Amino acid sequence: MGTSVDKWKKQITEKFVDENASKYLPAEDFTLELTTETFTPEKILELFDQARFKVLATIGDDYEITKVEDEGDTATVTFKSRAIATRDLANLINRAKSSLFENGIEDVKKLEDNTDPELEKRLSLLNNFLFYYAFDRLNEDFGYIEPREYTLELTKTKEGRYILSDESFLELRKEIFVNEYSADGAETRKGSNSSQSDSTSKDSDTSSTSKDKV
């Protein structure tokens, strides 16, 4: 990457914000005003992407390199790592949304099924905010998926170091956030065991799990 990790993550987030902020114009129409805080669309996108980094970091060094293929200017690394169960994440977000409406999850499902483009944008941004709020500010729990195999393509620099390109990292991040539930008894972020009756109840699942991939 050729830079410090913190600086590199900031660049990734800035690019994400730049690529998506134009969807939410005029910004004042999509700004979220709470009692003590105000969140513009750009700020929500920034906090959401930073929260994705923090969720991903919970995997830590729990991985196993199974193969390395050195091809001169490039190298292919194959490794096994547990994954993030995004349906666990989505359930917590949907429960938070349901608390905002009179009929709870039924109202959320009706909104999710609505095809109005403006409403879809507002719901997407709200999902992003709730992801940040749940998994960064509140440090909510979620389950992991059993280790599976991933592949990384590294590029050799003039100095002889192998680096991971931004594109390769973003593709890996998409793959590690898996659109599945964690299994009963799976390890969770806080070290406990997940349960379908607790964090992954299908009763609270809505279409946002497929519309808004992390």
C-alpha positions, 0 to 999 in steps of 0.5 A, a space after each residue: 500500500 505504500 503508506 501507513 495503515 490508518 492513512 490507507 484506510 482513510 483514503 479508502 473511506 474518502 473514495 467510498 464517500 466521493 463515489 456515493 455522496 452524489 446519490 444524496 443531493 441536496 444534502 440537507 434533504 437527507 441529513 439526519 438530525 438527532 437531539 444532540 447531533 446532526 449527520 449529513 449524508 457524507 458523514 453517515 457514509 464516512 462513519 459507515 465505512 469506518 465501522 466496516 473496517 472495525 467489524 472486519 478487524 474483529 477477525 484479527 489474526 484468526 486465519 491460516 495461509 494454505 498456499 503461496 504462489 510466487 509468480 515474479 511480479 505478482 503473488 497469489 496467497 490462499 488462506 482460510 478465515 472465518 467470515 462475518 455473518 451479515 444476516 446477523 448484522 441485518 437483523 440487529 439493524 432491522 430491529 432498530 428500524 422496527 422500533 421507529 414504527 408503530 407496527 414494528 417489523 411489518 411497517 419496515 417490510 412494507 417500506 422495504 418492498 416500496 419501489 419509490 427511488 427516493 424512499 429506497 435512497 433514504 432507507 439505504 442511508 438509514 441502514 448505513 447509519 444504523 450499521 455504524 450506530 450498532 456495531 461501532 458506537 454500541 459495539 453490538 454482538 454478531 456471529 461468525 461463519 466457519 472458516 472458508 478459503 479466500 485468495 489474494 493477489 499481491 503486486 511486487 513493488 520496485 523495492 521488492 515488497 508485495 502489496 495489496 491493491 485497493 481493488 483487491 482489498 475491496 473485493 476481499 472485503 465483499 467476500 468476507 461479509 457473507 450474506 448468511 446467518 451464523 450457525 447455532 453455537 458459532 463464536 461471536 464478536 464478544 466471545 459467546 455462542 450465537 443462537 437463532 433465537 437471539 441474534 439471528 432470528 429469521 422473524 426479523 429478516 427483511 429484504 434489506 439483507 439483499 438490497 444493502 450489502 455491506 
